[in-house]
Amino acid sequence: MVKAVVGANWGDEGKGKITDMLAQEADIIVRFQGGANAGHTIVNNYGKFALHTLPSGVFYDHTTSVIGNGVALNIPVLFNEIKSITDRDVPMPKILVSDRAQIVMPYHILFDQYEEERLGGKSFGSTKSGIAPFYSDKYAKIGFQVSELFDDELLKEKVVRIAEAKNVLLEHLYHKPLLDPEELLLTLHSYREMVEPYVCDVSAFLDQAIKEGKTILLEGQLGTLKDTDHGIYPMVTSSSTLAAYGAIGAGIPPYEIKEIITVCKAYSSAVGAGAFVSEIFGEEANELRLRGGDGGEFGATTGRPRRMGWFDCVASKYGCRLQGTTDVAFTVLDVLGYLDKIPVCIGYEIDGEVTTQFPVTAKLEKAKPVLKTLPGWKCETRGIKTYEELPENCRNYIEFIEEQIGYPITMVSNGPGRNDIIYRKSLLQR
């Protein structure tokens, strides 16, 4: 059985917690796309962690954590992350790295920084983790695949060829120091030593696991609206954030993905630039930001304050549709308990017309939110374990949003911990 955990919106929905929780009943957890440019925050018995490359199931002894071929693999970041959890008494996880994954090189990070600097006010709000230059090279067929680390002759030739091409840009476009092929070769040799014990034909491993009836979780990064094709282009990431890509990024058949758990926040937040129709500002935004998440709404990777907004039914319905949602996990509901009234975005007004369909970016930039205000519940909900115990206005809020987006909310998260979860129709008991 293969399940995917993905985001409906701009990322930061709480996927890490949901993956960590579902991993209790899983055998294998697979990261299938993206790199270390976004983080998943986990709160469990070991403490609070921000993971960037490791799958969110690494805290269980019985699981195998897999870095799929679709991941932008920053090898030093991965191994620093392993050390950061084992230094805090987490048992060494079982890790496999796809021999077909490609490597984020130090120059990818430099090019990311240089390009944002060059663009100035027209930059894309990058986390400067090297992701766009990495994927550019991957599809230009000048990236380094993990398997290539073990071919000395190929590496010697390739570092010279790549340095020649990169140095033209460094000299004439960015006016920055040039790359040294010998240094690149030494870097690649150090990466080989680090990753060698974990390299695996991941697709074959997962094929066997499926035949043995193992439970596999595919963990996505970011959310629908950051997808290269279907998101708020060009303010998107450089990989597909959709569950459909899980099949490609892990190397399994698409028909094996039986459940797609799409994570939605009970309000909206986003890191980085781009259209955000339900965004709020000033003191209203600041209060929600400080109360939000576990310790406030700040990026797990960058520490940047997240942009805040009310729940967006238009964006979330679109996000769930593109993901192929079977179940919605509704997170950080507990944060909203301070509000007398809670606005919800139910439509977009564009050029005088109201729509509930999520438009392309040019139209999105002109959209104004159509808001409906619902009564708040004005009390703490953390600690409540059953849906029926939630305050009536809280249940009304959940059911109103469920009706608007058209997908079943089967899990409600009302706190940061692994067990702060309410099941309406339990996934774990199917």
N, C-alpha and C positions, 0 to 999 in steps of 0.2 A: 504494500500500500504506500503510495507516494502522496504527500500533502505539500502544498506550497503556502508559505506565509509571506505576504506582500503588502505594500502600502497603497492606500487609495489616493493619496494627495501629494503633498510636496516632500514627503519624507518626515522623519521625526514623529511618526504616529504611535510608536510604542511596540514595534515589531519584535525588538529584542526580548522584551518581557514575555510576549506571547510565544515566541520560539522556545525560550528557556522553559516555559511552563509545559508546552506540548512535548518537549524533548524528554520529559519524564517517562513518556510512553513510546519513545522512538529509539531506534537502533543507530541510525545514521543521520547526521545533519550536514547539509551541503550549502555552502555559499556558491552561488552560480553566476554572479555578475558584479561589476563595480569594483572599486578599490578601497583604499584606506581614507577616502575623502569624506566619508560620513560614518558616524558611530552609532552603535546600539548600546543603550544604557541598561544594565542589569542590576537588580537588587535581589540578593539571595542570602543564604545562611553564611556565606563567606564575606559578605559586605557589598559595597557598591562598585561596579566596574563599568568602564566605557570600552567596548570592543570595537575594533575597526576592520579587522580582517578575519579573525577567528569566528567561526559560527557560534551562535548564542547557546549552543547545547554543550559547551566544553566543560561545564561544571559537574557533569554526571560521570561516574566511573564506567557506566555500561555503554556509553555512546562512542561512536567514531565520528570525528570532525573532518570534513572533506573540503578542500579548496578546489573548486571545479575549474574546468578549462576556460570558462567565461570570465574568470576573475582577473583583475589587473593586480598582479602579485608583486607587492613591494616586500622583498625577502627580509631585509633588516627590520622593517616594521613588524612583520609577522613574528620574528623571533624575539624582538623586544617585548611584544605583547604576550607571548608564551611565558617569558621570564617574569613579566609584571603580575601574572596570575599565580604562577608557582611560588613566587616570593611571598605571596600572601596565603600560603598553605593550601592552595587548590592543588589536588593531585595532577601530575603530568597527564594531559589529555592524550588520547590516541588520535594522531593526525595523519592524514594522507593528502598529498599535493599532486594534482594532475600533471602528468608529463607533457600535456598540451597547453597548460596555462602559460601565459606570457608575462614577462617580467617588466615592472616599472623600473627604469634606469634613473640614476641620479640626474642625468641631463634632461629627462622628462620634467622633473620638478623645476629645474632651472628655466627651461623653456616656458613652462606654465607661468612662472613669476615674471619673466621678461615680457611675455606677451600681454599680461594684465597691466604691467607698467607702461608698455607702449601704447595700449588702448586708452589709458587714463580714464576719463569720465565715461567712455563707451565700453568699459570692461564688462565681463560676464559674471562678475561676482564669484570667481573661482575660489575654491579652498586652497589653491596652489599646491595640490598634491600630485600634480603631473598627469592627471587623468586624461584630459583632452589630447595632449601630445602623445601619450601612451597609445590611445585608441587610434589616433591618426597614423602612427607608425605600424600598428597591427594591421590595419587595412591597406596600408601602402606596402605591406609585406617586407618591412625592414625592422620588425620587432624581434626580440629574442625569446624563443620558446624554451621552457624548462628543459626539454629533451636535448636542446642544442648545447647546453652547458657541458655535456659529456662528449662533445666532438671537438677536440682541440684544434684540428686543422681548420674546421669551419669557423671557429671563433676568431682565430688569428686573421683570417681573410676578412671576416665580416666587420670587425672593429675598425679596420682601416677604411673600408668602404663607407661605413656609416659616419665615421669622424669627418671624412672628406665632405660629405653632403651637409652635415650639421654645421661644420665650420664656416661654410659660405654664409649661412644665416647669422651665425654668431658674429662674424666679422663685419658684414655689410648691412644687416638689418638691425641687430641689437647692440653692436659695438661692445661685445663682452669677450672675456677670455675664451680661447679655443680649447677644444677637446684633445686629449692626448690618447692615441690608440693603446699605448702600453698601459696607461692607467685604467682604461676601460677593461682591458684583458685581466688585470689583477683584480678588479672589482668582480668580474664575472667568475673568476676562480674562487674568490671568497664566498660568493653566493652558492657555488656548487658544493662547497664543503658544508655550508649551513643546511641546504635543502636535501642533500643526497639521501639521508636515512628515511625520508618521507615520500619520495617520488613513487608514483603508482600509476598504472593504467586505470584511471578512475572510472571510465565508461564500462570497462570489463568488470571491475569490482562491483559497480552498481547493478549491472545486468545480473550478476550472480546473486546479489542480495535480493533483487526483485523475485528471482526464481525461487529463492528460499523463503519468501513471504515476509521479509524484514520490513519494518516501518521506516520510511525515509522522509525527512523533512527538508524541503528546499527553502532556503532563507534568502529573500530578496533584500536589496538595498534601495533606499529612497522610495519613491512612490510613483504612481501613474503619471502625475503631472510633470515629472522630471524625465520621462521617457524620451529618447531621441526623436522618435517618430510621432508619438501621440501626446507629448507634453507641450509645455508653453515655449516652444522653440522660438528663438535660439537660447533662451535661459534654462537650458536643460542639462542633464549629465550626458556623457558620451557613450552610454550603453543602454540596452533595453531593460527597463525596470519591471517588465510584465512577467506574470507567471508562465506565459507561453514560452518565454526565453529560458525558463528553467530547464526545459527539455534539452535545449541546445547547449546551455552553459554547464550542464552536468553530464550530457552525453547519454540521455535516455529517450525512449520513444514518448511523444507527446501524449498518447492515449493512456500512459501509466499514471498521469497526474489526476487523481480521483477527487481530491478536495482542495479548494483554493480559499484559504482564510485571508480575507482582506481586512487590514487594520485601519480603523478610522478613529480619530480623536473626537471627543465630545465638543471640542471647539477647534479652531484652525490655528496652525502655526507654520512658519516657513523660515528657512535660512537662505540668504542669497537674494539676488535680484530677480525681477520678473513680475508679471501681472498677478494680482492677489485681490480679487474683487471684494471679499468680505473683510478686508483689513481694517483694523481700528488703530487709533493713535493716542498719544498723550497719556494722561493719567489712567484712563480706562484701560489702555493696552498695558501700561506698566504694572497695574495691579494684577491683571490676569497673568502676565509674564512671571511676576514674583511668586504668585501662588501656584503656578503651573508645574507640571512634571514632578520630579522629586528634587527639590532644591532650586526650582525655577527653570524657565524656558531659555536655556542657553545651549548652543550647539555642542554636541558631545565631542566633536573633533576640533572645532575652531574656538569654542567658548564664546562665539558671537551671540549677542542677544537675538533671539528669534523674533521675527515679525509676527504679530498676533492678529487674530480675527475671529469672528463668530463662525459657527458651523455652516459650511457651504453645501447645501443639498445638491446644487447643480454640478459642482466639481466632484462631489463624492459619488453621485449617481453615475457620472461618466467614468470616474476612476474604477468603480466596482464593475461596470459593464466591460471595460477594456481588460480587466484582470480575469474575467470569467468567474466571478465570485460565487461560491457555494455558501459561505458563512462570513458574516461580518463580526469582527471583534471590536468592540466599542470601548475606547480607553480614556483614562483620566476624568471620568465622570465626577469623581469626588471633588475635583477642583472647583466645580461650578456652584457648590453649596452656599457660597457667600452672596449670591446675586438675588435681588428681589424679582427681577425680570430678566429673561434671557432671549436676546434677538437671535433669529435663525435666518440665513439667506435662503430664500425659496425660489428665486428667479433672478435673471439679469435683464436690466433695461438697456437696450442698445439702439441708438438712433430712434428713440421714442417707442420702440416695440419691446415687449417682455417675452423672454424665451426661457425655457428650462433645459435647453440643449447647450452643452459646453462648446463654445465656438473656437475658431482658429485665433492665433495670437493677435492679429491686427484688429479683430473685432473685440477680443477680450480686453484690450487696452482701453476701449471706450465704454466698457460695461459698468453700470452702476448697480449695486445690490438692491434687490427687492426683499425687504425684511418683514418677517412676522415675529411678533414678540410673544413668548410663552411665559407663564408664571414660574418663578423659581420655587425651590423647596426649603431654602433657608435653614439647612441643618447638615450635620456631618453624616456621611454615609459609609465611611471606612469602618470595616469590621462587620458590615452586613453581609450575610452569606447566601441568602435566597432572594430571588427576584421579588417575591410577594412582600418581603419586609421593606423594600425600598419605599420612600414616600410616594404618595399618589402622583404628585406633580413631576417627580423624577421619572416614574414609569410612563407618564403621559409624554414627557420630553423624548424618551427613547422610542416610544411607539409612533410618535409624530414623525421623527426622523426616519424610522424604518419604512413607514408608508411613503414618505417623499422619495427615498432613494430606491425602493423596490427590491431590496435584498434583505434576507433575514439576519437580524442581530442575535446571534446565538451565545455570545460571550460579552459580559460587561465587566470591565476592569475598574475597580473602585479603590485603588491604592497601588503603591509602587512594588509591593512584594509579590513573590511567586504565587502566594495563596490568596492574594486579594483579587478574587475573580468570582463572578456569579455566572452560572450556566443557565441559559433558558432552554436550550436543547443541546444536551452535552455531546460534544464531538468525541470525547474520550470514551463514551459508552456506546458508540455506534457499532 
